[in-house]
Amino acid sequence: MSAVGPKVAYVKRQAQTRNHTCHWPGCTQQVPPAMWGCRPHWYSLPLALRTRIWKTFAPGQEKTGLPSREYVAAAKAAQDWIQDQLASASKGANP
């Protein structure tokens, strides 16, 4: 399953089955394990990163705990982007 549409439908059907928070650093919002993060933080990511996460997401990986290397790389790219944004914001606050 590589098309995004069926993946979106799958994720939307998933329930909160365990403790799982948004992957945005410091966010404590609970989200279903199939979701990367809460709505505000998901849409804070650039479209290219969201697309990369969708393309590499395999439905069920949240149940098996075995995401692909490609998904892990996409998730790391998102974290790297977030850290860059936070660092830039921090520098702007303290010239």
N, CA, C and O atoms as a CHARMM CRD file, in Angstrom:
* protein
*
  380
    1    1 MET  N      0.86100  -1.18300   0.00000 PROA 1      0.00000
    2    1 MET  CA     0.00000   0.00000   0.00000 PROA 1      0.00000
    3    1 MET  C      0.89500   1.23000   0.00000 PROA 1      0.00000
    4    1 MET  O      1.46000   1.59600   1.03100 PROA 1      0.00000
    5    2 SER  N      1.02200   1.86100  -1.15400 PROA 2      0.00000
    6    2 SER  CA     1.90000   3.02800  -1.22300 PROA 2      0.00000
    7    2 SER  C      1.14000   4.32800  -1.44200 PROA 2      0.00000
    8    2 SER  O      1.66500   5.40400  -1.15500 PROA 2      0.00000
    9    3 ALA  N     -0.09700   4.24600  -1.94900 PROA 3      0.00000
   10    3 ALA  CA    -0.88600   5.46800  -2.13900 PROA 3      0.00000
   11    3 ALA  C     -1.23200   6.07000  -0.78500 PROA 3      0.00000
   12    3 ALA  O     -1.49300   5.35400   0.18200 PROA 3      0.00000
   13    4 VAL  N     -1.22800   7.38400  -0.73500 PROA 4      0.00000
   14    4 VAL  CA    -1.46800   8.07500   0.53100 PROA 4      0.00000
   15    4 VAL  C     -2.92500   7.97900   0.98200 PROA 4      0.00000
   16    4 VAL  O     -3.18600   7.82000   2.17500 PROA 4      0.00000
   17    5 GLY  N     -3.87200   8.07100   0.05800 PROA 5      0.00000
   18    5 GLY  CA    -5.29500   8.06100   0.41500 PROA 5      0.00000
   19    5 GLY  C     -5.70300   6.92100   1.33000 PROA 5      0.00000
   20    5 GLY  O     -6.30100   7.16700   2.37800 PROA 5      0.00000
   21    6 PRO  N     -5.39600   5.66200   0.96100 PROA 6      0.00000
   22    6 PRO  CA    -5.75400   4.54800   1.84800 PROA 6      0.00000
   23    6 PRO  C     -5.04200   4.61500   3.20100 PROA 6      0.00000
   24    6 PRO  O     -5.58700   4.17800   4.21500 PROA 6      0.00000
   25    7 LYS  N     -3.84000   5.15700   3.21300 PROA 7      0.00000
   26    7 LYS  CA    -3.10700   5.28800   4.48000 PROA 7      0.00000
   27    7 LYS  C     -3.79400   6.29800   5.38700 PROA 7      0.00000
   28    7 LYS  O     -3.91800   6.07600   6.59200 PROA 7      0.00000
   29    8 VAL  N     -4.23900   7.40700   4.80900 PROA 8      0.00000
   30    8 VAL  CA    -4.95500   8.42200   5.58200 PROA 8      0.00000
   31    8 VAL  C     -6.21300   7.80100   6.18500 PROA 8      0.00000
   32    8 VAL  O     -6.49600   7.99200   7.36800 PROA 8      0.00000
   33    9 ALA  N     -6.95700   7.06500   5.38300 PROA 9      0.00000
   34    9 ALA  CA    -8.18000   6.41600   5.87000 PROA 9      0.00000
   35    9 ALA  C     -7.85800   5.44100   6.99400 PROA 9      0.00000
   36    9 ALA  O     -8.57900   5.37800   7.99000 PROA 9      0.00000
   37   10 TYR  N     -6.78700   4.68500   6.84100 PROA 10     0.00000
   38   10 TYR  CA    -6.36700   3.74500   7.88400 PROA 10     0.00000
   39   10 TYR  C     -6.07000   4.48800   9.18600 PROA 10     0.00000
   40   10 TYR  O     -6.57100   4.11700  10.24800 PROA 10     0.00000
   41   11 VAL  N     -5.25700   5.53000   9.09900 PROA 11     0.00000
   42   11 VAL  CA    -4.85600   6.27500  10.30200 PROA 11     0.00000
   43   11 VAL  C     -6.08300   6.88000  10.98900 PROA 11     0.00000
   44   11 VAL  O     -6.18500   6.84800  12.21500 PROA 11     0.00000
   45   12 LYS  N     -7.00200   7.42500  10.21200 PROA 12     0.00000
   46   12 LYS  CA    -8.19700   8.04400  10.79300 PROA 12     0.00000
   47   12 LYS  C     -9.08000   7.03100  11.51800 PROA 12     0.00000
   48   12 LYS  O     -9.82100   7.39900  12.43000 PROA 12     0.00000
   49   13 ARG  N     -9.00900   5.76900  11.12500 PROA 13     0.00000
   50   13 ARG  CA    -9.81100   4.72400  11.78400 PROA 13     0.00000
   51   13 ARG  C     -9.18800   4.22000  13.08100 PROA 13     0.00000
   52   13 ARG  O     -9.85500   3.54200  13.86200 PROA 13     0.00000
   53   14 GLN  N     -7.93700   4.53800  13.31700 PROA 14     0.00000
   54   14 GLN  CA    -7.23100   3.97900  14.46700 PROA 14     0.00000
   55   14 GLN  C     -7.61300   4.68800  15.76400 PROA 14     0.00000
   56   14 GLN  O     -7.84000   5.89800  15.79500 PROA 14     0.00000
   57   15 ALA  N     -7.67600   3.90900  16.81100 PROA 15     0.00000
   58   15 ALA  CA    -8.06100   4.42200  18.13100 PROA 15     0.00000
   59   15 ALA  C     -6.82300   4.63300  19.00100 PROA 15     0.00000
   60   15 ALA  O     -5.71700   4.19900  18.67900 PROA 15     0.00000
   61   16 GLN  N     -7.05900   5.30700  20.09700 PROA 16     0.00000
   62   16 GLN  CA    -6.01300   5.49600  21.10400 PROA 16     0.00000
   63   16 GLN  C     -5.91700   4.18300  21.88400 PROA 16     0.00000
   64   16 GLN  O     -6.77500   3.90600  22.72200 PROA 16     0.00000
   65   17 THR  N     -4.90600   3.38400  21.62500 PROA 17     0.00000
   66   17 THR  CA    -4.79300   2.06200  22.22700 PROA 17     0.00000
   67   17 THR  C     -3.74700   1.97000  23.32500 PROA 17     0.00000
   68   17 THR  O     -3.69300   0.98700  24.06300 PROA 17     0.00000
   69   18 ARG  N     -2.92300   2.99500  23.42600 PROA 18     0.00000
   70   18 ARG  CA    -1.87000   3.01200  24.44500 PROA 18     0.00000
   71   18 ARG  C     -1.36600   4.43900  24.59100 PROA 18     0.00000
   72   18 ARG  O     -1.73800   5.32700  23.82300 PROA 18     0.00000
   73   19 ASN  N     -0.52200   4.64200  25.57700 PROA 19     0.00000
   74   19 ASN  CA     0.08000   5.94900  25.77700 PROA 19     0.00000
   75   19 ASN  C      0.96700   6.26700  24.57000 PROA 19     0.00000
   76   19 ASN  O      1.94600   5.56900  24.30500 PROA 19     0.00000
   77   20 HSD  N      0.61700   7.30900  23.85700 PROA 20     0.00000
   78   20 HSD  CA     1.40400   7.71600  22.68900 PROA 20     0.00000
   79   20 HSD  C      1.18800   9.21100  22.48000 PROA 20     0.00000
   80   20 HSD  O      0.07600   9.66300  22.20400 PROA 20     0.00000
   81   21 THR  N      2.26100   9.95700  22.61700 PROA 21     0.00000
   82   21 THR  CA     2.15300  11.40700  22.46800 PROA 21     0.00000
   83   21 THR  C      2.66200  11.85100  21.10800 PROA 21     0.00000
   84   21 THR  O      3.38000  11.13400  20.41100 PROA 21     0.00000
   85   22 CYS  N      2.26400  13.05000  20.76800 PROA 22     0.00000
   86   22 CYS  CA     2.73800  13.73800  19.57100 PROA 22     0.00000
   87   22 CYS  C      4.26900  13.70500  19.56600 PROA 22     0.00000
   88   22 CYS  O      4.90400  13.80400  20.61600 PROA 22     0.00000
   89   23 HSD  N      4.85000  13.56600  18.38100 PROA 23     0.00000
   90   23 HSD  CA     6.30600  13.50100  18.27400 PROA 23     0.00000
   91   23 HSD  C      6.99200  14.85700  18.28300 PROA 23     0.00000
   92   23 HSD  O      8.21700  14.92700  18.18500 PROA 23     0.00000
   93   24 TRP  N      6.22600  15.93500  18.39900 PROA 24     0.00000
   94   24 TRP  CA     6.82900  17.26800  18.49200 PROA 24     0.00000
   95   24 TRP  C      7.46700  17.39000  19.87100 PROA 24     0.00000
   96   24 TRP  O      6.81000  17.09700  20.87000 PROA 24     0.00000
   97   25 PRO  N      8.71600  17.80800  19.95500 PROA 25     0.00000
   98   25 PRO  CA     9.38900  17.92100  21.24800 PROA 25     0.00000
   99   25 PRO  C      8.58700  18.76600  22.24100 PROA 25     0.00000
  100   25 PRO  O      8.19200  19.89300  21.94300 PROA 25     0.00000
  101   26 GLY  N      8.36200  18.20300  23.40900 PROA 26     0.00000
  102   26 GLY  CA     7.65900  18.90900  24.47600 PROA 26     0.00000
  103   26 GLY  C      6.14800  18.82800  24.42100 PROA 26     0.00000
  104   26 GLY  O      5.48500  19.22800  25.37800 PROA 26     0.00000
  105   27 CYS  N      5.58000  18.32500  23.33600 PROA 27     0.00000
  106   27 CYS  CA     4.12000  18.22500  23.23900 PROA 27     0.00000
  107   27 CYS  C      3.65500  16.97600  23.98900 PROA 27     0.00000
  108   27 CYS  O      4.19500  15.88700  23.79700 PROA 27     0.00000
  109   28 THR  N      2.66400  17.14700  24.82900 PROA 28     0.00000
  110   28 THR  CA     2.14800  16.02700  25.61700 PROA 28     0.00000
  111   28 THR  C      0.77300  15.55900  25.13300 PROA 28     0.00000
  112   28 THR  O      0.12100  14.74600  25.78900 PROA 28     0.00000
  113   29 GLN  N      0.34000  16.07600  23.98600 PROA 29     0.00000
  114   29 GLN  CA    -0.96800  15.69700  23.44100 PROA 29     0.00000
  115   29 GLN  C     -0.96500  14.21300  23.06500 PROA 29     0.00000
  116   29 GLN  O     -0.10500  13.75500  22.31300 PROA 29     0.00000
  117   30 GLN  N     -1.93100  13.47600  23.59600 PROA 30     0.00000
  118   30 GLN  CA    -2.08700  12.06600  23.25400 PROA 30     0.00000
  119   30 GLN  C     -2.68700  11.95300  21.85300 PROA 30     0.00000
  120   30 GLN  O     -3.64500  12.65000  21.52100 PROA 30     0.00000
  121   31 VAL  N     -2.11700  11.07400  21.04100 PROA 31     0.00000
  122   31 VAL  CA    -2.63300  10.79200  19.70500 PROA 31     0.00000
  123   31 VAL  C     -2.60400   9.28100  19.49900 PROA 31     0.00000
  124   31 VAL  O     -1.78100   8.59500  20.10500 PROA 31     0.00000
  125   32 PRO  N     -3.49000   8.75100  18.65300 PROA 32     0.00000
  126   32 PRO  CA    -3.43000   7.32100  18.36000 PROA 32     0.00000
  127   32 PRO  C     -2.03300   6.94300  17.85600 PROA 32     0.00000
  128   32 PRO  O     -1.39900   7.73000  17.15200 PROA 32     0.00000
  129   33 PRO  N     -1.55200   5.76000  18.20500 PROA 33     0.00000
  130   33 PRO  CA    -0.19900   5.35400  17.81300 PROA 33     0.00000
  131   33 PRO  C      0.07700   5.40200  16.31200 PROA 33     0.00000
  132   33 PRO  O      1.23500   5.51800  15.91200 PROA 33     0.00000
  133   34 ALA  N     -0.94300   5.31700  15.48100 PROA 34     0.00000
  134   34 ALA  CA    -0.73300   5.39400  14.03400 PROA 34     0.00000
  135   34 ALA  C     -0.44100   6.81400  13.57000 PROA 34     0.00000
  136   34 ALA  O      0.02800   7.00900  12.44900 PROA 34     0.00000
  137   35 MET  N     -0.70800   7.80300  14.40500 PROA 35     0.00000
  138   35 MET  CA    -0.49400   9.20000  14.02400 PROA 35     0.00000
  139   35 MET  C      0.89300   9.66700  14.43000 PROA 35     0.00000
  140   35 MET  O      1.40200   9.29200  15.48600 PROA 35     0.00000
  141   36 TRP  N      1.49500  10.48400  13.58600 PROA 36     0.00000
  142   36 TRP  CA     2.79500  11.06200  13.90800 PROA 36     0.00000
  143   36 TRP  C      2.65900  12.06300  15.04400 PROA 36     0.00000
  144   36 TRP  O      3.48900  12.10400  15.95100 PROA 36     0.00000
  145   37 GLY  N      1.60800  12.86800  14.98700 PROA 37     0.00000
  146   37 GLY  CA     1.47200  13.89900  16.00700 PROA 37     0.00000
  147   37 GLY  C      0.10800  14.54300  16.00500 PROA 37     0.00000
  148   37 GLY  O     -0.78000  14.16900  15.23900 PROA 37     0.00000
  149   38 CYS  N     -0.03900  15.51500  16.87400 PROA 38     0.00000
  150   38 CYS  CA    -1.29700  16.25500  16.97000 PROA 38     0.00000
  151   38 CYS  C     -1.47700  17.11300  15.71100 PROA 38     0.00000
  152   38 CYS  O     -0.51400  17.39700  14.99900 PROA 38     0.00000
  153   39 ARG  N     -2.68300  17.50600  15.46100 PROA 39     0.00000
  154   39 ARG  CA    -3.00200  18.26300  14.24100 PROA 39     0.00000
  155   39 ARG  C     -2.15900  19.53800  14.09000 PROA 39     0.00000
  156   39 ARG  O     -1.58100  19.75600  13.02600 PROA 39     0.00000
  157   40 PRO  N     -2.07400  20.38900  15.13200 PROA 40     0.00000
  158   40 PRO  CA    -1.28900  21.62500  14.94700 PROA 40     0.00000
  159   40 PRO  C      0.18100  21.35500  14.60800 PROA 40     0.00000
  160   40 PRO  O      0.75800  22.03800  13.76100 PROA 40     0.00000
  161   41 HSD  N      0.77700  20.37500  15.25900 PROA 41     0.00000
  162   41 HSD  CA     2.19000  20.11100  14.99700 PROA 41     0.00000
  163   41 HSD  C      2.39000  19.38400  13.67000 PROA 41     0.00000
  164   41 HSD  O      3.37400  19.63900  12.97500 PROA 41     0.00000
  165   42 TRP  N      1.48400  18.49100  13.30900 PROA 42     0.00000
  166   42 TRP  CA     1.57500  17.82400  12.00900 PROA 42     0.00000
  167   42 TRP  C      1.58100  18.86300  10.89400 PROA 42     0.00000
  168   42 TRP  O      2.40400  18.79900   9.98000 PROA 42     0.00000
  169   43 TYR  N      0.65900  19.82000  10.97500 PROA 43     0.00000
  170   43 TYR  CA     0.56900  20.83200   9.92900 PROA 43     0.00000
  171   43 TYR  C      1.62900  21.92700  10.06400 PROA 43     0.00000
  172   43 TYR  O      1.72700  22.80000   9.20200 PROA 43     0.00000
  173   44 SER  N      2.41400  21.89100  11.12400 PROA 44     0.00000
  174   44 SER  CA     3.55800  22.79100  11.23800 PROA 44     0.00000
  175   44 SER  C      4.73900  22.29000  10.41200 PROA 44     0.00000
  176   44 SER  O      5.62800  23.06200  10.05200 PROA 44     0.00000
  177   45 LEU  N      4.73900  20.98900  10.11500 PROA 45     0.00000
  178   45 LEU  CA     5.80800  20.42800   9.29000 PROA 45     0.00000
  179   45 LEU  C      5.61500  20.86600   7.83900 PROA 45     0.00000
  180   45 LEU  O      4.48000  21.01800   7.38700 PROA 45     0.00000
  181   46 PRO  N      6.69500  21.06800   7.11800 PROA 46     0.00000
  182   46 PRO  CA     6.56700  21.38700   5.69100 PROA 46     0.00000
  183   46 PRO  C      5.89700  20.22100   4.95100 PROA 46     0.00000
  184   46 PRO  O      6.03400  19.06000   5.33600 PROA 46     0.00000
  185   47 LEU  N      5.18500  20.55500   3.90100 PROA 47     0.00000
  186   47 LEU  CA     4.47800  19.54300   3.11500 PROA 47     0.00000
  187   47 LEU  C      5.42000  18.43600   2.65100 PROA 47     0.00000
  188   47 LEU  O      5.04200  17.26400   2.66300 PROA 47     0.00000
  189   48 ALA  N      6.62100  18.78100   2.24900 PROA 48     0.00000
  190   48 ALA  CA     7.56800  17.76300   1.76900 PROA 48     0.00000
  191   48 ALA  C      7.87400  16.73000   2.84600 PROA 48     0.00000
  192   48 ALA  O      7.99100  15.54200   2.54800 PROA 48     0.00000
  193   49 LEU  N      8.00400  17.16900   4.08300 PROA 49     0.00000
  194   49 LEU  CA     8.26000  16.21400   5.17100 PROA 49     0.00000
  195   49 LEU  C      7.02500  15.37300   5.46500 PROA 49     0.00000
  196   49 LEU  O      7.13600  14.16700   5.68500 PROA 49     0.00000
  197   50 ARG  N      5.84500  16.00100   5.47200 PROA 50     0.00000
  198   50 ARG  CA     4.61400  15.23100   5.70400 PROA 50     0.00000
  199   50 ARG  C      4.43000  14.19200   4.61000 PROA 50     0.00000
  200   50 ARG  O      4.04800  13.05500   4.88600 PROA 50     0.00000
  201   51 THR  N      4.69800  14.57600   3.37800 PROA 51     0.00000
  202   51 THR  CA     4.57400  13.64100   2.25500 PROA 51     0.00000
  203   51 THR  C      5.55200  12.48400   2.40600 PROA 51     0.00000
  204   51 THR  O      5.20000  11.32900   2.16500 PROA 51     0.00000
  205   52 ARG  N      6.76300  12.79400   2.80100 PROA 52     0.00000
  206   52 ARG  CA     7.77600  11.74100   2.99400 PROA 52     0.00000
  207   52 ARG  C      7.34800  10.77900   4.09100 PROA 52     0.00000
  208   52 ARG  O      7.51300   9.56700   3.95000 PROA 52     0.00000
  209   53 ILE  N      6.80500  11.29800   5.17400 PROA 53     0.00000
  210   53 ILE  CA     6.32000  10.42800   6.25800 PROA 53     0.00000
  211   53 ILE  C      5.19700   9.54800   5.73800 PROA 53     0.00000
  212   53 ILE  O      5.19700   8.34000   5.97900 PROA 53     0.00000
  213   54 TRP  N      4.22600  10.14100   5.01900 PROA 54     0.00000
  214   54 TRP  CA     3.12000   9.34800   4.47300 PROA 54     0.00000
  215   54 TRP  C      3.62000   8.25500   3.53900 PROA 54     0.00000
  216   54 TRP  O      3.17900   7.10900   3.63300 PROA 54     0.00000
  217   55 LYS  N      4.53100   8.59700   2.64500 PROA 55     0.00000
  218   55 LYS  CA     5.00800   7.62800   1.65600 PROA 55     0.00000
  219   55 LYS  C      5.71200   6.44300   2.30500 PROA 55     0.00000
  220   55 LYS  O      5.66600   5.33100   1.78000 PROA 55     0.00000
  221   56 THR  N      6.35200   6.66900   3.42100 PROA 56     0.00000
  222   56 THR  CA     7.13000   5.60100   4.06300 PROA 56     0.00000
  223   56 THR  C      6.36500   4.89300   5.18100 PROA 56     0.00000
  224   56 THR  O      6.82200   3.87100   5.69400 PROA 56     0.00000
  225   57 PHE  N      5.20800   5.42800   5.55800 PROA 57     0.00000
  226   57 PHE  CA     4.39500   4.81300   6.60400 PROA 57     0.00000
  227   57 PHE  C      3.75400   3.53000   6.07400 PROA 57     0.00000
  228   57 PHE  O      3.20100   3.51200   4.97400 PROA 57     0.00000
  229   58 ALA  N      3.83400   2.47200   6.85600 PROA 58     0.00000
  230   58 ALA  CA     3.18500   1.20700   6.51300 PROA 58     0.00000
  231   58 ALA  C      2.11500   0.93300   7.56600 PROA 58     0.00000
  232   58 ALA  O      2.44000   0.75700   8.74000 PROA 58     0.00000
  233   59 PRO  N      0.84500   0.89400   7.16600 PROA 59     0.00000
  234   59 PRO  CA    -0.20700   0.60100   8.13700 PROA 59     0.00000
  235   59 PRO  C      0.12700  -0.66500   8.93800 PROA 59     0.00000
  236   59 PRO  O      0.50000  -1.69900   8.38300 PROA 59     0.00000
  237   60 GLY  N     -0.01900  -0.54600  10.23700 PROA 60     0.00000
  238   60 GLY  CA     0.29000  -1.65700  11.13200 PROA 60     0.00000
  239   60 GLY  C      1.64900  -1.54600  11.80000 PROA 60     0.00000
  240   60 GLY  O      1.91500  -2.24800  12.77700 PROA 60     0.00000
  241   61 GLN  N      2.51900  -0.67100  11.28800 PROA 61     0.00000
  242   61 GLN  CA     3.84600  -0.55300  11.90000 PROA 61     0.00000
  243   61 GLN  C      3.75800  -0.10100  13.34700 PROA 61     0.00000
  244   61 GLN  O      4.62000  -0.42800  14.16300 PROA 61     0.00000
  245   62 GLU  N      2.70500   0.65500  13.66400 PROA 62     0.00000
  246   62 GLU  CA     2.52900   1.11400  15.04300 PROA 62     0.00000
  247   62 GLU  C      2.13800  -0.03500  15.96800 PROA 62     0.00000
  248   62 GLU  O      2.30800   0.05900  17.18400 PROA 62     0.00000
  249   63 LYS  N      1.61700  -1.11100  15.39800 PROA 63     0.00000
  250   63 LYS  CA     1.23700  -2.28800  16.19800 PROA 63     0.00000
  251   63 LYS  C      2.41200  -3.23900  16.37300 PROA 63     0.00000
  252   63 LYS  O      2.60200  -3.80900  17.44800 PROA 63     0.00000
  253   64 THR  N      3.20000  -3.40700  15.31400 PROA 64     0.00000
  254   64 THR  CA     4.33500  -4.32300  15.37700 PROA 64     0.00000
  255   64 THR  C      5.56200  -3.67900  16.00300 PROA 64     0.00000
  256   64 THR  O      6.43900  -4.36900  16.52200 PROA 64     0.00000
  257   65 GLY  N      5.62000  -2.34200  15.95100 PROA 65     0.00000
  258   65 GLY  CA     6.80900  -1.64800  16.44100 PROA 65     0.00000
  259   65 GLY  C      7.98700  -1.79200  15.50200 PROA 65     0.00000
  260   65 GLY  O      9.13700  -1.61900  15.90400 PROA 65     0.00000
  261   66 LEU  N      7.69600  -2.11100  14.23500 PROA 66     0.00000
  262   66 LEU  CA     8.75300  -2.33600  13.26000 PROA 66     0.00000
  263   66 LEU  C      8.60600  -1.42200  12.03600 PROA 66     0.00000
  264   66 LEU  O      8.28300  -1.89400  10.94600 PROA 66     0.00000
  265   67 PRO  N      8.84100  -0.12100  12.21500 PROA 67     0.00000
  266   67 PRO  CA     8.78900   0.77300  11.04900 PROA 67     0.00000
  267   67 PRO  C      9.97900   0.48600  10.13900 PROA 67     0.00000
  268   67 PRO  O     11.01400  -0.00900  10.58600 PROA 67     0.00000
  269   68 SER  N      9.81900   0.80200   8.86700 PROA 68     0.00000
  270   68 SER  CA    10.90600   0.61400   7.90500 PROA 68     0.00000
  271   68 SER  C     12.03400   1.60700   8.16800 PROA 68     0.00000
  272   68 SER  O     11.84600   2.61300   8.85200 PROA 68     0.00000
  273   69 ARG  N     13.19500   1.31100   7.62200 PROA 69     0.00000
  274   69 ARG  CA    14.32000   2.24500   7.72400 PROA 69     0.00000
  275   69 ARG  C     13.96000   3.57200   7.08900 PROA 69     0.00000
  276   69 ARG  O     14.35400   4.63200   7.57800 PROA 69     0.00000
  277   70 GLU  N     13.20200   3.51100   5.98800 PROA 70     0.00000
  278   70 GLU  CA    12.80000   4.72100   5.28500 PROA 70     0.00000
  279   70 GLU  C     11.89300   5.59300   6.15500 PROA 70     0.00000
  280   70 GLU  O     12.01400   6.81800   6.15900 PROA 70     0.00000
  281   71 TYR  N     10.98100   4.94600   6.89300 PROA 71     0.00000
  282   71 TYR  CA    10.09900   5.70200   7.78300 PROA 71     0.00000
  283   71 TYR  C     10.91600   6.33000   8.91400 PROA 71     0.00000
  284   71 TYR  O     10.72200   7.49800   9.24900 PROA 71     0.00000
  285   72 VAL  N     11.81800   5.56000   9.49100 PROA 72     0.00000
  286   72 VAL  CA    12.65600   6.08600  10.57400 PROA 72     0.00000
  287   72 VAL  C     13.46800   7.27600  10.06900 PROA 72     0.00000
  288   72 VAL  O     13.62200   8.27000  10.77800 PROA 72     0.00000
  289   73 ALA  N     13.98700   7.17600   8.84500 PROA 73     0.00000
  290   73 ALA  CA    14.75100   8.29300   8.26500 PROA 73     0.00000
  291   73 ALA  C     13.85100   9.51100   8.05000 PROA 73     0.00000
  292   73 ALA  O     14.27300  10.64200   8.28900 PROA 73     0.00000
  293   74 ALA  N     12.62600   9.28900   7.60500 PROA 74     0.00000
  294   74 ALA  CA    11.68100  10.40100   7.40400 PROA 74     0.00000
  295   74 ALA  C     11.33800  11.04900   8.74000 PROA 74     0.00000
  296   74 ALA  O     11.28300  12.27400   8.83800 PROA 74     0.00000
  297   75 ALA  N     11.10800  10.23900   9.76300 PROA 75     0.00000
  298   75 ALA  CA    10.79000  10.77200  11.09100 PROA 75     0.00000
  299   75 ALA  C     11.98700  11.54600  11.65400 PROA 75     0.00000
  300   75 ALA  O     11.81300  12.57600  12.30500 PROA 75     0.00000
  301   76 LYS  N     13.19400  11.05100  11.40200 PROA 76     0.00000
  302   76 LYS  CA    14.39100  11.76500  11.86800 PROA 76     0.00000
  303   76 LYS  C     14.53700  13.09000  11.12200 PROA 76     0.00000
  304   76 LYS  O     14.91400  14.10000  11.71600 PROA 76     0.00000
  305   77 ALA  N     14.24100  13.08700   9.83200 PROA 77     0.00000
  306   77 ALA  CA    14.30700  14.33900   9.05500 PROA 77     0.00000
  307   77 ALA  C     13.33100  15.36200   9.62800 PROA 77     0.00000
  308   77 ALA  O     13.63600  16.55300   9.68700 PROA 77     0.00000
  309   78 ALA  N     12.16100  14.89500  10.05000 PROA 78     0.00000
  310   78 ALA  CA    11.18500  15.80100  10.67300 PROA 78     0.00000
  311   78 ALA  C     11.74500  16.35700  11.98100 PROA 78     0.00000
  312   78 ALA  O     11.63800  17.55500  12.24200 PROA 78     0.00000
  313   79 GLN  N     12.33400  15.50000  12.79400 PROA 79     0.00000
  314   79 GLN  CA    12.91100  15.96300  14.06200 PROA 79     0.00000
  315   79 GLN  C     14.05900  16.94700  13.81900 PROA 79     0.00000
  316   79 GLN  O     14.19200  17.94300  14.53000 PROA 79     0.00000
  317   80 ASP  N     14.87900  16.66300  12.81900 PROA 80     0.00000
  318   80 ASP  CA    15.98100  17.57500  12.49200 PROA 80     0.00000
  319   80 ASP  C     15.43500  18.93900  12.07000 PROA 80     0.00000
  320   80 ASP  O     15.95900  19.97500  12.48000 PROA 80     0.00000
  321   81 TRP  N     14.38500  18.93500  11.25300 PROA 81     0.00000
  322   81 TRP  CA    13.77700  20.19100  10.81100 PROA 81     0.00000
  323   81 TRP  C     13.22800  20.95800  12.01000 PROA 81     0.00000
  324   81 TRP  O     13.42100  22.16900  12.12100 PROA 81     0.00000
  325   82 ILE  N     12.54400  20.24900  12.90500 PROA 82     0.00000
  326   82 ILE  CA    11.99000  20.89900  14.09800 PROA 82     0.00000
  327   82 ILE  C     13.11200  21.52500  14.92100 PROA 82     0.00000
  328   82 ILE  O     13.00100  22.67400  15.34800 PROA 82     0.00000
  329   83 GLN  N     14.18200  20.78400  15.14200 PROA 83     0.00000
  330   83 GLN  CA    15.30000  21.31500  15.93300 PROA 83     0.00000
  331   83 GLN  C     15.90200  22.55200  15.27100 PROA 83     0.00000
  332   83 GLN  O     16.26800  23.50900  15.95300 PROA 83     0.00000
  333   84 ASP  N     16.00400  22.53100  13.94600 PROA 84     0.00000
  334   84 ASP  CA    16.50600  23.71200  13.23000 PROA 84     0.00000
  335   84 ASP  C     15.58200  24.91100  13.44300 PROA 84     0.00000
  336   84 ASP  O     16.05100  26.03100  13.64600 PROA 84     0.00000
  337   85 GLN  N     14.28100  24.67600  13.39800 PROA 85     0.00000
  338   85 GLN  CA    13.30700  25.76200  13.60100 PROA 85     0.00000
  339   85 GLN  C     13.39300  26.30200  15.01400 PROA 85     0.00000
  340   85 GLN  O     13.36700  27.51500  15.22200 PROA 85     0.00000
  341   86 LEU  N     13.49600  25.40300  15.99300 PROA 86     0.00000
  342   86 LEU  CA    13.58200  25.84600  17.38400 PROA 86     0.00000
  343   86 LEU  C     14.86100  26.61800  17.63400 PROA 86     0.00000
  344   86 LEU  O     14.85900  27.61100  18.36200 PROA 86     0.00000
  345   87 ALA  N     15.96200  26.16600  17.03100 PROA 87     0.00000
  346   87 ALA  CA    17.23800  26.86600  17.19300 PROA 87     0.00000
  347   87 ALA  C     17.16500  28.24500  16.54600 PROA 87     0.00000
  348   87 ALA  O     17.65900  29.22100  17.11200 PROA 87     0.00000
  349   88 SER  N     16.55700  28.33400  15.36800 PROA 88     0.00000
  350   88 SER  CA    16.42100  29.63400  14.69800 PROA 88     0.00000
  351   88 SER  C     15.56200  30.58000  15.51800 PROA 88     0.00000
  352   88 SER  O     15.87900  31.76200  15.64400 PROA 88     0.00000
  353   89 ALA  N     14.47400  30.06100  16.07500 PROA 89     0.00000
  354   89 ALA  CA    13.58800  30.88000  16.89800 PROA 89     0.00000
  355   89 ALA  C     14.31300  31.35700  18.15000 PROA 89     0.00000
  356   89 ALA  O     14.13100  32.49100  18.59200 PROA 89     0.00000
  357   90 SER  N     15.12900  30.48500  18.71000 PROA 90     0.00000
  358   90 SER  CA    15.88500  30.82400  19.90900 PROA 90     0.00000
  359   90 SER  C     16.90500  31.92800  19.62000 PROA 90     0.00000
  360   90 SER  O     17.08800  32.83600  20.43000 PROA 90     0.00000
  361   91 LYS  N     17.56000  31.84600  18.47400 PROA 91     0.00000
  362   91 LYS  CA    18.54100  32.86200  18.09700 PROA 91     0.00000
  363   91 LYS  C     17.84500  34.20800  17.84900 PROA 91     0.00000
  364   91 LYS  O     18.37100  35.27200  18.17500 PROA 91     0.00000
  365   92 GLY  N     16.65900  34.12400  17.26800 PROA 92     0.00000
  366   92 GLY  CA    15.90500  35.36000  17.00400 PROA 92     0.00000
  367   92 GLY  C     15.43200  36.03300  18.27800 PROA 92     0.00000
  368   92 GLY  O     15.27800  37.25400  18.32300 PROA 92     0.00000
  369   93 ALA  N     15.20400  35.24000  19.31100 PROA 93     0.00000
  370   93 ALA  CA    14.74700  35.78400  20.58200 PROA 93     0.00000
  371   93 ALA  C     15.89500  36.38000  21.38600 PROA 93     0.00000
  372   93 ALA  O     15.68200  37.25500  22.22500 PROA 93     0.00000
  373   94 ASN  N     17.11500  35.90400  21.13100 PROA 94     0.00000
  374   94 ASN  CA    18.28200  36.36900  21.87100 PROA 94     0.00000
  375   94 ASN  C     19.37400  36.82300  20.89800 PROA 94     0.00000
  376   94 ASN  O     20.34000  36.09400  20.67800 PROA 94     0.00000
  377   95 PRO  N     19.23600  37.98700  20.33000 PROA 95     0.00000
  378   95 PRO  CA    20.24000  38.45200  19.34200 PROA 95     0.00000
  379   95 PRO  C     21.61000  38.67900  19.93600 PROA 95     0.00000
  380   95 PRO  O     22.53500  39.06700  19.22300 PROA 95     0.00000
